[in-house]
Amino acid sequence: MMAPGRRSSTFTRLLRHGFTDPSAAERLLDGPELSPVRDDPFLLEALGGTADPDLALHGLVRLLEAQPGQTARQELLDTLIAAKPLRDRLLGVLGASAALADHLARHPRDWEALVTYEPRDLHPGVEEFVRGLAEATDPVSLRVAYRRCLLSIAARDVCGTTDVAQTAAELADLATATLRAALRLAEAAAPEDAALCRLAVIAMGKCGGHELNYVSDVDVIFVGEAAEGADEGKALRSATRLASHLMRICSETTVEGSIWPVDANLRPEGRNGPLVRTLSSHLAYYQRWAKTWEFQALLKARPVAGDLALGAEYVAAVDPLVWQAAERENFVVDVQRMRRRVVENIPVAEVERELKLGPGGLRDVEFAVQLLQLVHGRADASLRSGTTLDALQALAAGGYVGRADAEQLDVAYRFLRSMEHRIQLYRLRRTHLVPEADADLRRLGRSLGLRTDPVAELGQEWKRHAAVVRRLHEKLFYRPLLDAVAQLAPGETRLSPKAARERLVALGYADPASALRHLEALASGVSRKAAIQRTLLPVLLGWFADSADPDAGLLNFRKVSDALGKTPWYLRLLRDEGAAAENLARVLSAGRLAPDLLMRAPEAVALLGDGDAGGLEPRGRAHLEQETLAAVRRADGAEQAVTAARGVRRRELFRTCAADIVASYGTEAQPIEADQGALVDLVGGAVSDITAATLAGTLRAVVRDGWGDSLPTRFAVIGMGRFGGHELGYGSDADVLFVHEPRDGVDEREAGQAANKVVSEMRRLLQIPSADPPLLIDADLRPEGKSGPLVRTLKSYEAYYRRWSLGWESQALLRAEVVAGDEGLGRRFIELIDPLRYPAGGLTEDAAREIRRLKARMESERLPRGTDPKLHTKLGPGGLSDVEWTVQLVQMRHAATRPGLRTTRTREALAAAREAGLIGDEDAATLDEAWVLATRVRNAVMLVRGRAGDTFPSDPRELVAVGRYLGYGPGRVGDMLDDYRRTARRARAVVDELFYGG
């Protein structure tokens, strides 16, 4: 009866000590290896203190089984029970690393490396590790010695004798000693090569920064020179053979596995460049060809093996180049773009588990710190450390980073590095992915001291620290700019004005002095407004810097804040609604049009938020017309009514601009819209609906002011051109026709006078100078053009079209659609023109020839003098006119028998022609792509310049801004222009075949 009771008691004790498989543990404890000590309370307690008690117990049994005899086994057991330091070290390693347990099972006497506990063993350096590897005579014995040294590092780590930074430094020192040992073996294998050259091994990356992981590529650069009297060419070949052998010694897999890969791809020209260069060759490359990231990498350069004097010469020579890197054009943008590219290249399935490269990961901290070092290290040598945490501490001490921010980042970085270390230690495999299995997460959590609910606690802590890193990643860079102009808490240091200007210049601000004045105006003082601004501005500055014109973004933000700063909802909106602040930053720095619209009525900022008043989704025509007509009804007199209608138009134009900009730039909450055609349709539809609602409101105001409830004649407005096609751009005029029909009993002359007065008054009221943008009405597409009457009766249109209509007028009527006024009259007008635009027998060959002739004449006569035709979006080859005339020719030929072609919209007609087999799929896609791109360019020009244009701007900054809107990052203006020319050229080839050749 005792055995079951004792077993139950042991089972419970094992559970209490953290074993997940108490039955298996009990069997191991009862086995011959551990039976002499199975009831020792210290052993069970020590096992329970490990990251994985089951793994530790299993490893201990394997180690005991591997001992060469009973005497050796008893020696291990006696030492284990008697010596707490060994017990904690050995069991701690066995419970954290299956790989090191395997090593101990293969080399059962290596446990003795953990027995000594002298002060020098607590923090060994390079020399101690060199001695530990000194007896290695070949790659296999080097691996065994390396693992033995690694065993002692891991023991100090898991027992808490060293913190994560000290562990990383020890791993880097062990790597240094290993590189020296590998070079020693390579030189011993080829003494004739060693005699011909001087070879220096420069550690880069984490090894160079003295912050290595357990398993990581060791990044190096090799520098070679000829020994005295030796030929340089032969010496470099010898040095290359030595360097290659060194890499193989460390990297190749043997019966004892490998150590780690040695990666020399950070060298000039990467893997395409020579493995070993002379010092002068390195310098020539860095001075002429190196990219920004290469100087960033050199921050961590440190000579570690070979000819240390040559290595020191190399570091001294490249050091000045490193600290001049921040003066390069687009420096900060290049570094930030490289960081974004790293994140974008992470497989989607791994982003959430990526500890190093993902958002809020280790690389975010390292990039931010390195960026600040390169900007401010030019003038402050105290920042020139290759170790991330040391550099962060120096940045805080110098006032370049807020102390509280630096402290939070230090804690988060240490936690994330500890996670990384323990994940790699388990199997000694190179990985940065957080495991998914509960057993792995439990071991990981326990290894970090999370014992109550390790899996849940680990998840919470990891997410918390990652969130801190994400929040501070940007703030690190921008917050001190505010501290430079704001009142600081006691004990805080600030950026000097010079340092603040340097940072602003590095960020792309062209006028740092003005930017600092804006920051001072926004953030100084002790008011609640200033306090909230100080919280918002660090992030806003980053978003402004991500645009083509950061200065304009900051200036516009100051203007909006000056106008709305005393309005309680404004700052609350930006602070509390996640999307509003970033949306505002994008809108204010993307060009002139949207800020101009906003400045005329700053309260439209509310549209950028998430709440009831917000929302960038364009309103439909019915909604807009209802709101406009209601505003007109409330107004006194026609001028006030049209002012109200224009106010609605201004607000909705801003909404549309903002939606377009946010979708084109993308935000944290909303990725860039991949479907460019959808954006074109959104803008064209929205602006056309806004224009139609404005005309409806203006018509109502004019009629009410002059005639009361009813005009003596029915009156309709017909949209033409882009207006009728729902394709208006931001800068488009409204092409229209006016038609009227006298009411019963009304004299035709009186009706005509009333109709003309309505047209005249509508045009006048919509162009009155005011804070709102004018709406220009263009009626030149009417019969007889500018020579004909502005408005005609339906009968007059019928008579004209029956007797005098020209081919181009029938073509223009393809875009005709009723937009305002009497719907019945408008419908009868459309019925009147349908036979003209969709001729029953199709288009005659003579008519088609006339259309081609007119198009050719327009190309030669209407293109502005001095304009590059290949970049003219409207009249140039492959531009809007080419695509639209090609589609319209198909419509006039086939729409009478194919109803799908009867649409005023270019893209819809093109899609219908493709579905009907009239245009091939590839040709249709080519035309659609060109039309969408040309339309996007025109919209971009208007957004950026605030005035319409049909070609790319000549001003460099405006050109960059157009590129950003179109998705081209800094330095890619040339790519944008090349892509436009290529797209237009392909479209023109299709036009030549379908329009001119068909």
VENRA-V819198 format. One line per field, one symbol per residue. psi: psi as a letter, one per 20 degrees, with the letter a starting at -180 (. if undefined). burial: 1 if it has 16 or more other ideal C-beta (glycine too) atoms within 10 Angstrom, else 0. A space follows every 50 residues. Layout:
# VENRA-V819198
psi->???
burial->???
This chain:
# VENRA-V819198
psi->hhghghghggggggghjjpimhgghhgghirhhihhjhjphhghgggiir hnhggggghggggghiqirhghghgggghghhoggggggghgghihohgh hgghhhmiiihhiigqlqhhihmqaggghghhjhipirhghhgghghghh ghghghghijhqahghghgghhhhhghghgghhghghhhmhhghhirppp oopabhghjllqrgoqqoprpppqqqrpiqpgghghgghgggggggghgh hqpahkbrfqppokiirpjbiirqhpqrghggggghhhiqrghhhghihj ppphrbnhggghggghhighhgjihiiqpkghggghhhghhgghipphii giiohgirpjahhgggggghghghgiiginiiimqipghghgghhghiji pqggggghhgggggghhgggghghhgjlqoqjpprhqhgghgggghhjjo hgnggghggggghghhhggggigghhhhghhghhjrpqqpiqrrpqhghg gghgghijphmhghghgggghhiqrjrhghghghhhhggghghghjrimh ghggghhggghhhihjohhghhghghoghgghgggggijiahgghghghh mhiihhhiaiahiapjpqqrgggghggghghghiqoqgghghggghgggg ghgggggggggghhhqrhhorpohnhhhgghggggghggggghghggggg ggghhhichpqiqqpqppprchghjkkqrhjqroprqpqroqrpipphgg ggggghhggghggghijppaiqqqoppokijrpjbiirqhqrrghggggg hhhiprghhgghihjpqphrbohgggghgghgighghmpgjapqhggghh ggghgggghhhipqpiqohijohgirpjaggggghgghggghhihhinhh imqipghghghhhghijhpqgggghgggggggghghgggggggghjqqqj rqqhpghhgggggghjjpaqjkgggghghgggghggghhgghghghi.
burial->00000000010011001111010011011000110000000011011111 11111111111111011000001001101110000111111111111111 11111011011011000000100101011101100100101111111111 11111111101101101111111111111111111110000011011111 11111111111111111111111111100100001111111111111011 10000101110111011100000011111011101100010101111111 11111110011011100100111011000011111110100100010000 00011111111111111111111111110100111111111111110111 11001101110111111111111111110011010000011111111101 00011011001100110111111111111111111100000001110011 11111111101100110110011000001101111111111111111111 11111111111011100001101100101111111111111111111101 01011111100001010110100110111011001001001111111111 11111111111111101000001001101111111111111111111111 11111000001111111111111111111111111111111100000000 11011001101110110000011010101011100000111111011001 10000010111111111111110011011001100111100010001101 11001000100010000001111111111111111111111111110100 11111111111111000110001101111111111111111111110011 111000011111111111110110011001101101110110011000
